[in-house]
Amino acid sequence: MRSRKMAGGGFIAGTGAQSPRGWVRVTPAAAFSPRDTAEGGVIFKKKMWLSNGFYHGSVLHRDLWSSSDGATWVRVLDNTPYDGYSEMVVFKGRLWAIKGSVWNSMDGVRWKCVLDKTPFGGRGYGEALVHGGKLWQLGSGPDVWSSPDGINWTCVCKAAPYGARYAAEVVSHSGRLWLMGGSTPEVNNPPEKGYAKSTTHNDVWSSADGAEWKREVEHAPWAPRQWFAAAVYRGEIWLVGGFDNVNKRNLADVWHSRDGIEWRELVSETQFSPRHEPAIFVFDGSLWVVAGNSWPLDNDVWRLECGGKPSRSAASRARGQAAREECAWSRDASRWGAMRKGFHEARAKMGFLAAPESAANVGMLLSDLTGSVIYRKDPYENWNDENRWTQNHAALWAALGQSQIPADAVWAETLSPALLGRYRALTLMGARIVTDDQAAMLRKWVNAGGVLIAGGAASLHYQGGGLRPNYLLSDLFGVNYDGNRDVSDPNKVDTYCIVRRGSMPKAVPGSSLDIVRLMVFRAVKPVASLGIYKVSDAAAAFLPGITPGTSCEYDMPLGYDKVKPGAARVLAAFANGDPALTVNKSGRGLCYFWTPVYPALCHVARDWETELKIYRFWPNVRELLAAMVKDGLAHQKAALPAEVTGVPEYVEVIVRRQPEQRRWMIHLRDHGSTPGGVKGAALAAHPPAGESVKRVFYPDTDADAAFKACEGGVTAKLRDFEEHDMVAVEW
């Protein structure tokens, strides 16, 4: 098999047409939410149409969008009436949605069901298209169906020779149907690194009538793949991206072929990120790639710029020019000056960036044993699967970051007295399994003056996963377990789980392990599920930063531990009197116990990543966590190594140390890209015991920052910055 790579600016052999110049990003973030598996490829009434889409955890977006230029997208419907993930085509002047049922529309707004149940059913990863004046459905099994009207369907082939193929791509080209790539549901041999029961292909098949099929290519030059996109553009078949199951990676390559046999790869100076399940369009003289899953999901829009003079509006041309200026930065000489400045700054900071270790004295304790035994049905399954354990900890990490609390992630399985000695405060959220050795070390650490902030269900399970009668660390917590509280009345639950199979999220009915393994849908804040707990007057001695009477919200169906206080004092309680937060003195240390099992899931977010800017915590949840850390440290006559104030919540503070140089490097990262930069930041630095600060300065310019003494350290006003800054403190 011959193949040729083609760079922008040449000619496509045999077509006489000038080749594409390269990919241009029309918009980095369209109006629709990030998604993959959105049904695209449809041009109707001089617009591109994008239907539905996949969100993390099999949540289905049921909306419908259209665009006349790729930059501005208009939501046509919030909730489409047809089956989720229906295949979209234009046929006989109407927009059609085909899956388990068949619908059509004259305008995309008003829809009519013309067939309640299709004979092929609601399969996933199939393809509907128009070929030879008929509607066709194939690519989700070995059978091939056609219909002259969308109502009467005929199975023209029960067992095509390519087998039970799914996640393939199908196009109509040169009077033939073409099926390319995809997967068959069989154990792969030789093994593929991705899904073990999915064997991917890079073959090409064609048929004139859908009944008789010919394999044109057994192994095309492009990698075997599934979840890719294909279209016919400028007289050729084009293939874009997908998932390489052999190597377990997303793809960003682009191939095209005039005859389906000889393939050429398009190499562009600018390129979209590797992704699977993008939507593809042929519109306004260009090939378009929209959204997809790059881990994370995308909502960007890319256009393949071509030679010739395709018809475009002045606004569209202006947007294309702006995108070229943005993406093809290497052609702009002024960018090199900015890069040169960046390299010089990095060189000036080199000595401050060389493998520094963390100086944080706060840690987020994670139990891998809990994640493996409790939150995965199979302890050996892939950790890439998201679950409520990872979701809660990602949110907890964001809450600490938004509170400008430098913290480390610490695995319980690596605990040692020396490691614990680095920290003055630790969170213990979601650690249902704590071993006897870990418990002994934590007791000794708290009694020596540590501050432990534990959450509901901490240390409540044996190593095998069984439920203990009481917490292993009940002596530290100062409370005893008295059962789990959640909401069983479905009328009081509007919290939903995210399920891996099926198109609808599942309501949270309780706290069984099968339920707690599921992530929680946090794109929308519930209403009926909300409960309130209030801070009591007794909190003043332990949480001076929180006003008595302060209310905090919790998602009640997620469950909380009902406890009987022993030595602990109740600092906050639910409306029914159940404790929500307690504190216990143990030796010279403190232990807070937050009875909600998933307190960090009290937020609204559009993703489960650890980027600070995507989390909106409910009132006083993040503030209560920050108070437990900061006021707990203060109660122990300790403090954070660096406290930064006067900054937006999306500014993260990271502290690194170089003991041999007797200094800290304090990084400030603005995740929110604050317009005009971050202004008015102030620093309070608390050096190691017995040390005095001698200098505060900026490593990139070696300029000093004026400082003055305060209790336990120094304070300084920091310079304004954009995106990132670093200040060094020496003693």
Stockholm file with secondary structure:
# STOCKHOLM 1.0

chainA/1-731         MRSRKMAGGGFIAGTGAQSPRGWVRVTPAAAFSPRDTAEGGVIFKKKMWLSNGFYHGSVLHRDLWSSSDGATWVRVLDNTPYDGYSEMVVFKGRLWAIKGSVWNSMDGVRWKCVLDKTPFGGRGYGEALVHGGKLWQLGSGPDVWSSPDGINWTCVCKAAPYGARYAAEVVSHSGRLWLMGGSTPEVNNPPEKGYAKSTTHNDVWSSADGAEWKREVEHAPWAPRQWFAAAVYRGEIWLVGGFDNVNKRNLADVWHSRDGIEWRELVSETQFSPRHEPAIFVFDGSLWVVAGNSWPLDNDVWRLECGGKPSRSAASRARGQAAREECAWSRDASRWGAMRKGFHEARAKMGFLAAPESAANVGMLLSDLTGSVIYRKDPYENWNDENRWTQNHAALWAALGQSQIPADAVWAETLSPALLGRYRALTLMGARIVTDDQAAMLRKWVNAGGVLIAGGAASLHYQGGGLRPNYLLSDLFGVNYDGNRDVSDPNKVDTYCIVRRGSMPKAVPGSSLDIVRLMVFRAVKPVASLGIYKVSDAAAAFLPGITPGTSCEYDMPLGYDKVKPGAARVLAAFANGDPALTVNKSGRGLCYFWTPVYPALCHVARDWETELKIYRFWPNVRELLAAMVKDGLAHQKAALPAEVTGVPEYVEVIVRRQPEQRRWMIHLRDHGSTPGGVKGAALAAHPPAGESVKRVFYPDTDADAAFKACEGGVTAKLRDFEEHDMVAVEW
#=GR chainA/1-731 SS CCEEEEETTSBCTTTCSBCCCEEEEEESSCSSCCCBSCEEEEEETTEEEEEEEEEGGGEEEEEEEEESSSSSCEEEESSCSSCTTCEEEEETTEEEEESSSEEEESSSSSEEEEESCCTTCSCSSCEEEEETTEEEEESSSSCEEEESSSSSCEEEESSCTTCSCBSCEEEEETTEEEEECCEESSCCSSCCSSCTTCEEBCCEEEESSSSSCEEEESSCSSCCBBSCEEEEETTEEEEEEEEETTTTEEEEEEEEESSSSSEEEEECSSCCCCBBSCEEEEETTEEEEEEEESSSEEEEEEEEECSSCCCCCHHHHHHHHHHHHHHCGGGCHHHHHHHHHHHHHHHHHHHHHSSCEECCCEEEEECHHHHHHTSCSSTTSCTTSCCHHHHHHHHHHHHHHHTTCCCEEEEGGGCCHHHHTTCSEEEECSCCBCCHHHHHHHHHHHHTTCEEEEETTTTCBCTTSCBCSSCTTHHHHTEEEEEEECCCCGGGCCCEEECSSSSSCEECCCCCHHHHTSEECCSSCCSTTEEEEEECGGGGGTCTTSCTTCEEEEEGGGCEEEEEESSCEEEEEETTSCEEEEEEEETTEEEEEECBSCGGGCEEESCSSCCGGGEEECTTHHHHHHHHHHHHHHHTTCCCSEEEESSCTTEEEEEEEEGGGTEEEEEEEETTCCTTCBCCCEEEECCSTTCCCCEEEETTTTEECCEEEETTEEEEECCCBSSEEEEEEEC
#=GC SS_cons         CCEEEEETTSBCTTTCSBCCCEEEEEESSCSSCCCBSCEEEEEETTEEEEEEEEEGGGEEEEEEEEESSSSSCEEEESSCSSCTTCEEEEETTEEEEESSSEEEESSSSSEEEEESCCTTCSCSSCEEEEETTEEEEESSSSCEEEESSSSSCEEEESSCTTCSCBSCEEEEETTEEEEECCEESSCCSSCCSSCTTCEEBCCEEEESSSSSCEEEESSCSSCCBBSCEEEEETTEEEEEEEEETTTTEEEEEEEEESSSSSEEEEECSSCCCCBBSCEEEEETTEEEEEEEESSSEEEEEEEEECSSCCCCCHHHHHHHHHHHHHHCGGGCHHHHHHHHHHHHHHHHHHHHHSSCEECCCEEEEECHHHHHHTSCSSTTSCTTSCCHHHHHHHHHHHHHHHTTCCCEEEEGGGCCHHHHTTCSEEEECSCCBCCHHHHHHHHHHHHTTCEEEEETTTTCBCTTSCBCSSCTTHHHHTEEEEEEECCCCGGGCCCEEECSSSSSCEECCCCCHHHHTSEECCSSCCSTTEEEEEECGGGGGTCTTSCTTCEEEEEGGGCEEEEEESSCEEEEEETTSCEEEEEEEETTEEEEEECBSCGGGCEEESCSSCCGGGEEECTTHHHHHHHHHHHHHHHTTCCCSEEEESSCTTEEEEEEEEGGGTEEEEEEEETTCCTTCBCCCEEEECCSTTCCCCEEEETTTTEECCEEEETTEEEEECCCBSSEEEEEEEC
//
